[in-house]
Amino acid sequence: MSSSTSWLQTLLPKEEESNSISQIDSSEEIWALDNETIICFDIQGNKIGCVVFNFEYAQLSIMPSDLDIQNNEYMIILGERNSKKHSLELLLNRILRQFDVTHVLISSRFNNEMYHTILSYCTDVGLKFKTASTRYFKSNEDIIAKLQDSGERSFKAWLLEADKYSNITVRALIGLFWWDAEVNQGRKQMNTGLEIPKFEKLSFINLDGMVYVDYLTLSALRILQPLVKPYANIENCNAAFSLVELFTNVKSKIGKKLLKNWLKLPINEMDELVERIQTTELILYPENYSCFIEIIHILNNLPDVKNSFTKLDEDIFASSAWSGIFNFLRHSVTIISRIRRIDKKIESQLITKLQNTEIASLVDTIDYLNSVINYNKLFTDKEVEIVENINFEYDQFKKVYTRLEAMLKTIVDDIIEELLSDSKNRLDHLNLAEGLNALYIPQLGFLVTIENTRVHYWGEVWGSLNWQLVFKDNSHHYYKNSMVTSLDDEFGDLMTKIFELKLEILANVRENLVKHRSLLIDISEIFGRLEVLISFAILANERNYCKPILKKDKSVVKITQGRHPLLETLSDNFIPNDIILDGGMLKDINWFSSGRQRIAVVTGANASGKTIFLEQIALIVYMAHIGCYVPADTAEIGLVDMILTKFKSFDSISTSMSSFERDSKQLSKIMSLATKRSIIFIDEYGKGTDTISGPSLLAAIIQRYSQLPGAPRLLISTHFYEIFQKSSLLKHRGSIKFLTTKIVLNNCEVENLVTENEGIVFFYQIVEGICDSSLGIYCAKICGIKKEIINMAELVHKQFSLGQKLDLSQFEVTDTEMEIFLKCQTIIKRFISWDLNTEYITEDLLRSKLNSILSCSTKEVMQINSE
């Protein structure tokens, strides 16, 4: 213990700092953590310690060392613009997306700013959050000893070095276990009484190689499945409304979990991405493809062997656990045998690892299980039964048990015969045989029973019987006599002996099986990875995706004939588009003066496809960073460290913020985090404020990044085309690529267009250039805005365009128009308050809700507008 005690004092925190939070969560809510994953943080100065524990699988994940959130290489973001708050947000984002965390616990040593940062993050993503007193985050010699005893080899090795690098992380680990024991499980205990749970597997939290993606981007790009599907009654059953829905061929539990993790955790580790892409390419080879299709059908039904072992630990008689392990072994042999026939034209570490997996040991394990457990009975009757000739004593007791009914009948017959020989006439009269029976009850043995209603008939014969009443219930009296006692002496407690022998046999089998546990779980994880990559290949084959070319040190996005991966599932006529944005090498600080471009600005008419184009590029970049083929003819993408987006505002009454304020806060965060490796997507920023401030802010952002030595890749869509007119300095910036949506107008004036597509054709194609009109009045007209309003809008537009003073005298509002206005305003208020995310949308429900909103009485109008 000297190695532990030598650094014990470093684990004892100083008295709580004056800036630490005062609001310790004292709520009485108990967290049921049996099947949950919790993360625990402690802090000292600028250093944070963190542990993650999965209670279902007893799996511990820890930081390799305490993290300095201001001076760590992972956390430094654009030098002086970094802050503890932003560093903490990055840390939370990277860790919480790496694990399926459900609960967050922090020590009260965090100051108020950091406390509220964590609380806000947890609230936004829906995690349960608590703070705990620092008294839980303390240690002593005995606790360190228990930690040493509870872990496996790699944990013990890490713990020995913890005094140098990880004392705060150790405190977080102790705080988690101590707090859970006392608060959740109600076990008040001193330090020495702390029970450290055993954990099966240790892993280290990886902060490197991950692409930063916040929850707003995950939502805006529809990465994970939405709570409510839009257009739920759509006829196209192959339509995908989120990226995860594209991969329908991933069906096993472990495959789904891995896919979700990959989607939540895009990476920029070149070796790992190349491995995923090359494996997908190998699967797609025509001579291999059909074999992998057969394999994925097996993988889809593969049992979760890790869960089976967990069940077996809890209940050795769990039939589902034994059948799960057996089926996993059987399918593993089949899969590996087929993988060995694959023609490896391209190097794939995954396929090589499977081809080198030793099948003989798996086959031996199957044979061993078959020799002990009757799997035919297991699969048909869901009962764990031992085969014959494994244990002689067990077989003998089982044979007795199969003859039990006949033995009990013999006892009854012998009793009746004995009574008949002594008092035949009386027996015929009383019919004592009726209600007489014999049975076996575990732990009580063999018994004779008489129905309560028949006991009084036996009064005259009790003198000749030597029976002992054992007990009685509402229906029967239970007796021991010489016949049943002799069976007790011969066989004892039959069922208990069978149970104990069976338990002993199965425990021995489990002990031998556990030796292969780590191997089988490793194979299971490889199979999950294979299932996901085969699904990638199937999607690429069916949707004609291409292999992305990844560049490590280039600021480039080159995509030809790119398509939106979700929208193309809704229509067979999706129009592909190109984007060529070459910002040169990342180290080139003079990129803007050497003909390189890192900024693209997309202008165009309303509803012409600008937002879809930006989403399309973002999704293609995202898919490339999970190692997936992408929907394009060709794609060259420079690896990014962050995918930052401002696509849409998430308005909330609780925040009391306007849309523009929320957009600005989001954009401020984006600009604070972005590095030269990042890629930013901004959709129509500035539309929520006045017509001067909005364009001015957007122009300033573009101006800044167009000459910034370490500029990220920036793609912007906007209607503020006036800031790019010929007189504008931005117009002549070579570092900016100007794109617009292609439309065709006929000779008639746009103001005279009445119906949709009259005089205008949307091509949904992106071409170089700047548009000179958003055609907003046209869009409003075809959407059904009243003619009087359109006429006023056309006049205002004309006067604005000519720089004239506004004259609206001819459009004075009448009482009738005011009444109509108030009614329309009321309808709009009711419509805006309708939360589509909480309702399942079908055509009938949609029509019913809209009719309810539109049916607005005069009384309701006056009431709502008077509030």
N, C-alpha and C positions, 0 to 999 in steps of 0.2 A: 504493500500500500504506500510505500514511500514515494513512488512515482506520482501518486495522486495527491498526497498531502503536501508535496512540495509546491504545488501551485494552487492549493485550496483557497488561499487568501484572495487570489485573483478572481475567484468565482463569487466572492462575497461582495455584493454591490455596495457602493457608498450610500450614505443617507440620501433619500430622494431629493432631487434637485428642485429648486424653487419654481422652475418653469414646468415641472411635471403636471400632468392633468389631475384635476381634483375630482372629476366625475367618474369614480369607479362604479361600474355597472353593478348595482345591488339588486337587480330584478330577480324575482323568484323563479323565473323560467328555467326549467331543467332541460339541458340538451341531451337528447337520446343519441349517443354517438356510436352505437353498436355497428351500424352499417355506413357511417359517415367518414368524411375526410376533413381534418381540422388542421389549420396552420397557426403557429404560435410565434410571436415576435417579442424580442426584448431589445433594449437599446442602452448604450452608454456612450455619451458624447456623440460623435458622428458615426459610430459603428453600430451595426445592427446584426443580431443573431436570429436565425430563423430555422424552424423545423416543421415538417409536414408528417402527419401520422394518419394512416388509413386503418381504422379500427376493424373493418370487415376482414381484411387480409393480413392484419398485423404487420404492415409494411411502413418502414420509417425512411424518410428522406430528409437529409440535412444539408446545410451549406458546408462546403469543404473548409471554409474559413469565414470568420466574421467579415462583414462587408462595410467598407468605408463609403458612405453614400455621397460624399463630396469629392473624394480623391481617387475613387476606383475607376479603372479603365473602362468598365462597362457603363459607368454612370456619367462620365464626363460628356456633356452635350454642349458644343459650341462655347467652350471656355467660360467667360464671365457671365454668360446668360443663364448658366445652370443655377439651380437652387435645390435646397433640401426637398422642397415640395415636389419639384419635377423628378428628382432622383427617386423619391419614394414612390411616385406614380409609376415610373418605369419599372422599379423593382416589383411592385404589386402586379403590374400587368404581365411581366415575364414569368413570375412564379405561379400566379393564380391560373394562367392559361395553360401552364405545364401540367397542372394537376387538377382533378375534378374536386376542387375544394368547395365545401359547403358551409364551413364555420370558420370564423377568424377570431383569435384571442390575442390580445396584446397586453403587455404590462403597463401599469399606470405611470411608468417612467417616461413615456412619450410626452412631449410638450403639447400644448393645446393645438398649435398649427398642424403638427403631424397627426395628432389624434383625429382632427376633423378631416384631414386629407384621406386617412384610411376609412373613416366612417362614411364619407361621401362616396368613395369608390365602392365600398361594400353595398351601400344603398342603391347605387346605380346598377350594379350587376346582380343584386338580389341575394347577397350572402348574409348569414346571421353573424352578428358582431357583438363582442363583449370585451370589457377591460377587466383586468384582475390586479389585485394588490401585489406590490413588489414582495410581500412576505412569502408568496409562493415561489418566487424566482431566487431562491437561496439554496445553498448546498452545504454538505458536510462530508466527512470521510466515509460514513456508512452509505450515503446515497451514491457516491462515486463507486464504491465497491459493488453496489447492487446494479449500477449501470454496466459495470464490467462483466458481471455474471449474466446479464439479460441478453446481451447482444452476440452477434456472430463475429467471426475473426476480423473482418475489415472494420467493423465498428470499434472493436477493442483497440486496433491499431490506430484508428483516428483519435480515440479518446486519450491515448497516451501522449499524443502531440497537441492536445486541445489547449494546454496552457500557453502555447506559443501563438496559436492562430484563432482559437474557437471558444474561448471561455464564455462569451456572451451567448453563443449558440447552445452550449451546454446548459446554461441557465434557462434558456427558452425551453429546452427539452424537459428539464426538471420542473419548471413552472407549469408546463402543459400537463404532465402526469400527476403532479401534486394537486393542481386546481381541479382536474377531472375527478380525482379520488375523493376530495373533500366536498366539492360543490355539487357535482353531478351524482356521485355514488353515495354521498352522505357519510363517508368514513372519516371522521375526525382523527387526525393522527399527527404525531410529532414527526420531526425530520427522519428519525430512525425507523419510524413505522411506515414510511412510504413504500407502497408496493409498485415496483416497476414492471409493467407488462412485458412478456416475452414478445419479440418481434422476429418474424421469419426472414425478412430480407431488408437489406440496407441499400439505399441508392443515394447519390449525391445530386443536389439541385444544380442544374446546368443553366448558367446565365449567359453563356456565350453562344453565338451562332443563331440566335433567335431574331426574327423580324418583329419589330414593335407594331402591334395593331391594337387600337383601343376598341372598346365595346361599341362605340358609335359607328366605327368603320365596319365591324362585323355585322351590325344591323343594317347599315346603309347598303352594303354590298350583298346582303342576304346570304351570308356564308352558311349559317346554321338554319335549321328548319323553323319557319315562323310558327307562332302559337296559333294563328288563324290563317288559313289559306285564302288569298283573294280568289275570287271566281271559283268557288268550291264546286259549282255545278258545271264546270267546263268539260266539254266532250273529250278533249284530248287527254287520254289517260297517261300519256308519256310526258306531259308537261311538268317542268320542274320550277318551283318557286324559290328554291334556295340551292346553293352549291352542293350541299350534302345530298340532296335528292337526285343529283345526277348519277350518283354511285349506288344504284339500286341492287347491284350484284354483291354488295357486302351485307351479309345476313347473320353471321355468327356473332356472338356476344363480344368476343375479344377483337374481332375485325371491326365491328361498329365502334368500339371504344377507341381503337387505334386511329380509325378514320377521323373521328371527332377530334382527337388530339392533334392530328396532322393539320386539319382544317383550322383549328384554333391557334396552331403554332407553326406558321410558315417559318422557314429557316433560310439562312444564307451560307450554310456550310457547303462549299462547292463539292467536296468529295461525297457527302451524303446525297446531295441532289443528283449528282452524276450517277451514283449507284442506283437510285430509284428510276431515273430516266433510262439507263442502260438495261435494267431488268425489264422495264416495260417494253423496250425495243426488242429484247430477246423473246418475250412472250408473243409479240406481234409477228414474228417470223412465221410464214405460212406453214412450214413443216412442224412448228411447235404449237401453233395457236389452238388447234382442236384438242390437243392433249391437255392444255391448260384450262380449256373450257370444261373438260371432264373433271379436272382437279378442283375447280372452284365449286362445282356442285357438291363435292365431298366436303370441302371446307365450310360451305354454308351450313352444314348440319353437324359440324364438329362440336362435341361437348366442351364446356369450359372446364378443363382439367384442374385448373387452380381452384375453382369453386368446389369441384368434386373432392379434392383433398381436404379443403376446409370443412366440408360436410362430414367427411370421414373422421376428422379430428373430433367433431362434436358428437357424432353418433355412429358408432362402428357398425350398426345394423342398417344404416341408410342404404336402401336398395338403389336409389338414384345415384349415389356416390360410386358404388361398385360398378354399376352399369356404365356410368359416365367415363370412368377410368378405362374400363375394358374397351368400350367403343372408341375412345381416343387412341388407344394403342393399336387397335385393329385398323382404323382409318389412317393412322400415321404410317404404318407399314405399306399400305396401298399407295399413299401419296408419294412417299419417298421412293418406292419402286418405280413409279411412273416418272418422277423427276429424273431418275438416273438414266432414262432413255432420251432425255432432252438433248438436242444438238446445240452445244454452246458455241454459237458463232460470235457472240459478244461476251466479254467478261462480266460476270455478275457474282458478287460475293455471296449474295443470298442463295442463289441456285447452287453454287459451289459448296456452301455449308450444308445444304440439304443432301446433296449428292454424296458428301463424305460422312453423313450420319450413319452410324453402325446400326443396321437393321437387326442383326442377330440378337442383340440384347433385348430389343423390343419383342421379338418373336419368343424368346425364352420367357419373358415376363408374361406374355399371353398364355403360353403353355402352362406356366406355373399357376396362374389364376384359374385356368380351366381344370387343372388337376385338383384344386381344392374347393372351388365354388361351382355349383351347378348353375351355369349361366342360362341354360334353356329354361329352367324354372324361374330364374331371376327375371328374364325378359317377358315371360308369359304371365307369371303370378306376382311379379314385383316383390319377391321374397328371397332373402339371402339364405341359401341352403347349402350345407356342406355335402360334398360327394362321399360315397362310401369308401371304406378302406383307408381313410385318413387317420382315424382314431377309433380303435376297437371298442373302447368303453362307450364312446359317443354313439357308435353304430348299435351297440346292444341296447342302450337306453332308448334310442329312436325306434328300434323294433318293438320294444315293450310298449312304447307310446302308441304305435300303430295298432297294437292289439288291445288297447285300453278299453275300448267300448265292449269288446267281447268279454274281457275280464270282469268288468263291472256287471254285465248281464249275468255272468256265472255266480257272482256274489248274491244277487237277488234270487236267482234260482235255488241256490243252496239254502238261503234263509227260509224260503217258502217250503222247500223239501223238509227242513228240520221241523218247521211248525206243523206240517201235515202229519209227520210221523208221531207227534205228541198229541195233537188235538184236532184230528181231521174234521170231526163233525162240527166243532166249534168254529173252525176256520171257514168251513163252507158257509156257516151262518153269518159270520162277521165279514167275510170277504177281505181278510187282512192284506191280501196281495195288492189290492187297489191302493194307490198312493204311496207304495213302497218303491224305493229306488236306491241306487248306489252311484257315487260320483267321486271325482278326484278334484281337489282344490289345491293349487300350488301353495306351498308353505304349511298347509293344514293336512295334506295327505289324502288318504282314501277315507270316505265317510259313507254311512248309511243314512238315508233321509226318509222322513215320513211327513206327508202333508199335515198341516196343522188341523185341518178338519177331520182327519182320520185317527189322530193320536188317541182319542178317548176309546176307540174300539179295541185298543190293545191293552186295556186295563187288566183283563183277566189272564193275560199271558206274560205280563212283565216278570212274574215270579220265576218263570222258567228261563228267562233271558238274562244274560250278564252284559247289558249294554250301558254305556256311559254317555250321558248327554254332554255334548261339547258346546253347542250354542243353538240359538233359535232366532229366526227372523219373522217377518210378517207372513211368510207362506209355508215354512218348513221347520221341522226339528232335525238337528244333525247329531248323529251318534257315532261312537266308536264301539266296535265289537271285535271278537277274536279274529274274524275273517279279514277285516280291513287292516287290523293291527299287524297281522302276518305279512300283508302286502307292504305296509310301511316298513317293516323290518327288512324285507327282501329288497325293495327298490328305493326306499328312502323318499326324499322329496324329488320326485321324478323330473318335473319341469325345471326346477331350480338346478338340478345336476346337468340337464341338457343345456340349459342356458349358460351355465358356467363353463362347460366344456366347449360350447360353441364360441363363447366370448374369448376363451383362451386360444382357440384355433385361429379366429379372425384377427385377434391382436397380433399373433405371430405373422400372419399374412400381411397385415398392415405395416408391421415393423420392417419386413422385407421390401414392401412396396415403397415405403418412404425413402429408401436408399436411392430410388430412381426419381424422386420428387423434383429435384432441381432440374434434372435433364428433361423431364416431361414438360415442365413449365417453360423451359427455354425453347423447346420444340414448339410448344403452343404459341409462344410469342412470335416465333419465326413464321408459323402458319398464318397468324393474324396479319403479319406484314405481307406475306405472299398473297393472301386474299385481297387486300387493298390494292396491291399492284396489278393483279389480274383484272380487277375492276377498272383500274385506270386504263389498261390495255383494251378492254371491251368497249369502254366509252370512246377511246380514241379511234378504234376500228369502226364503230357504228356511226360516229359523228364526223369522221374524216378530220381528226385533229392532227396537228403536226408536232414534231419533236422540237422543243425550244432550244435555242443556242444560248448558253449562259456565259456572260463575261464578268470576270471578277472585279476588274479595276476600271471599267468603262462606264461613263454616264450616258447610257444609250437605251432607247426603246424603239426598235424597228419592227413593225408588224405589217405584213401584207395580207390583204383579204381577211382581216380579223373579224370575228363574229362574237356577238353577245351569247355566252354559253347558256343562259337561262331563256332569253327571249326567242332564240332559234328553236327551242323545244315547243314553242307556242305556234310557230308559223313555219311553213316550208319555203316562204318567200323572203326570208331575212336578207337585207342588203349588206354585204361585207364592206369594210373600209380599211384604208391604210393609215399608218402613222409612222413617220420617220423623224425621230428626235435624237440627234447625235451631238452630245455635249463633250465629246472627246474623252481623254483620260481623266480620271478623278483628280490626279495630282496636278493637272494643268490649271494654274490659277489665272491664266490669261485666255481662257476658253472663249470669252465673249468678244475678243478682238481678233480671233483667228478663224472666223467663219463658222464656229460651232454654235449649236442651238440646244438650250436646256429648257426653254419655255415655249409652250404652245398655247395660243389663245384661240378659242373657238367661238365665233359669233354666228348668228343665224336667226331665222324667223322662229316664232313660237311653234312648238310641236313639230319641229323639223328634225329632231334627233340629237341635239347637243348633249343632253344629260346621258342618254343611252350610250353615246360614243365614249364619254368619259368613264362611265361604269364598265363598258366593254374593255377598255384598256386596263383599268384597275383590276378587273377579274382575271384577265390574261396574265398580268404581272403576278397576281396572287397565286394563280394555279401553277405558274412556273416555279414559285417558291415553296410549293409542297412536292415538287418533283413530278408533276403531272404534265402530260401532253396538253396542248392548248388549241382552242378553236381558231385556226388561221392556216394560211398556206405556208408562211414562214414567220418565224419570230426570233429576234435577237434581243435579249434583255440583259442589261447590266444588273448585277445583284444589288439589292437594296438592304438597308438596315431598318427602315421604317416605311410603312405605307400609311400615309396621313391623308384624311379626307374631310371635306366639308360639303356634304351632299344635301342634307336636309336638316331642318331644325326639329328638335323634339320638344315641342311646347308643353309646359306643365303649369297648371294653376299654382301648385305648391311652391314653385321657385320664384314667382312674381317677377319674371324677366320677360322682356319682349323678345320677339324672334331675332331682331337685329342684335340685341345684347347677347343672346345665346350664341349667335353666329360669330360675333366678335370675340367672345371668350374662347370659343372653340378654335378660331383662327389664331388667337394669341398663343394658345397652347401649341398649335402646330408649328408656328414660327419659332417658338422657344425650343422645341425639340429637334427640329429638322437639321440634318447634317448634309454634307455633300453626297452621301450615299443614299439619301432619302428620295422618295417620290411623293409629290403632293398633288391632290386633286381638289379643285375649288369650283363649286357649281353655283354660279350666280350670287356671289357675295355682294352685299351692298344694296340689295333690292328692298330691304326693310326700312330704309331711311330716306331722307329727302334726295331730290334729283341732282343735287350738287355734291353733298357729302359722300354718297354712295360711289359714284364714278371717281371722285377724287381719291378715296381710300384705295379703291382697286388699282387705279393708275399708280399710286405710290408703291403698292406692293409689287406690281410688275416692274416698275422702275428700279426698285431696290434689288430684286433678284436678277435683273437683266445685266447687272454689272458687278455682282457679288462673286469674288474669286472662288469661294466654296459653295456655290449655289446648288441646291438640289434640282432634280427634275420637277418641273411645275407645269401642270395642265389646268387651264382655266376656261370655263364657259361663261359668257356674259351677254347681256343685251345692251350694255353701255358701249355701243359701237362708236359713239361720238368721240370717245377719248382716243380713237385710232384714226381720226380723220387726217387729211394731208398736212394740216398745220401742226399736228401733234408730233412731239419728239419721238414717241414710242413707235410711230409708224415706220421710222427709218432705222430702228434697232435691228441689226442683223442677227442678234442673239435670240430674237423672238420669231417663232414660226406662227404665221397668221392663217387660220383655217376657217372655213365657213361651210354651211350646209347648202347644198345645191338645190335651187328651185327654178321654175320657169314661169314667168308671167306673160299673159297675152297683152294685146295692145290696150285693153280696157283699163280704166283706173281701178286701183285696189279698193278705193272707197265705194265704188259702184258694185262690188261683188256681193252677192246675196247668199248663195248656197255653197255648201262645202265643196271644195275643189273646182269651183267655177272660176276659170281664168287663172288658176294657179296649180302647179304640179309639184309635189314634194318628191324628190328623188331619194331622200335619206342617204345621200352620198356626201362625203367630206372632201372638199377641194380647197386649194390654197386661195386665200383672199379674205376680204373683210366685207360683211354685209352692210347695207346702208338703210335697212329697215327691218324691224322685228315683226311687222305685219300684225301688230297687236289688235288694231281695230277690226281687221278682217277676222281674226280668230274669235274676237268677242261677238262679231256679227253672226258667224255660223254656229256659235254656241247658244244663240237665241236671245241675246240682250236686246231689249226693246229698241225700236227704230229711233224714238226720240232721244234716247241716250247716245246711240251711235251718231246721230246727227250732231249733237253737242260735242261729242268727242272729236269728230272730224273737224269742227270749227276750231276747237282749242288746239288741235294738232297743227292745223294750218297756221294759226296765229303764232304759235310757238316757233314753228319752222321759219317763219318770215321775221321773227323778232318783234312782232307787233304786240301792243298792249291788249290784254284780254278784254273782250267786250261780250258779256253773257246776258245783256239786257233782254234779248229776244227769247231767252230761255227761263223767264221767271216761273217759279214753281206755283202751281194752282193748289187749292185745297184738296181737290181730288188726287192730284199727283202726290201731295204730301201724305194723304191717307194710304195711297198705294205704297209709297216709300216706307212708311212705318210698318206696314204689313210685311213687306219684303225684308225689312231689317229684322223683324221678329223671326221670320222663317229662317233667315241666315243664322241668327243666334242659336236657334234650336238645332240647326243642322251642324254648326261648328261644335256644339256641346255633345254631339253624338260620337261616342268612342267606338270606332269600327274594330279596334283591336280586341274588344271584349265580346264581340258577337260573331256567331258563325253565319257567314253570308251565303244565302241562297237567293235565287231570283224572287221567290214568293215572299220571303222575309224582307228582302230589300224593298220590294214594291210596297209592302204593308207599312214599313217604317217611313218611307218617303211620303206616302199618302197621309200618314199621321202628322208628319212635320208640316206638310203643305196645307192641311186643313186647320187654319189658324183663324179663330173668331176675333171680332172687333174688341171684345172684352179682354181677351188674352193680349192683344196688341197694346191696349192702353195700360194693362197691368205690368207687362214686361218693360215697356218703354218709360214707365214712371219710376222704375226701380233705379 
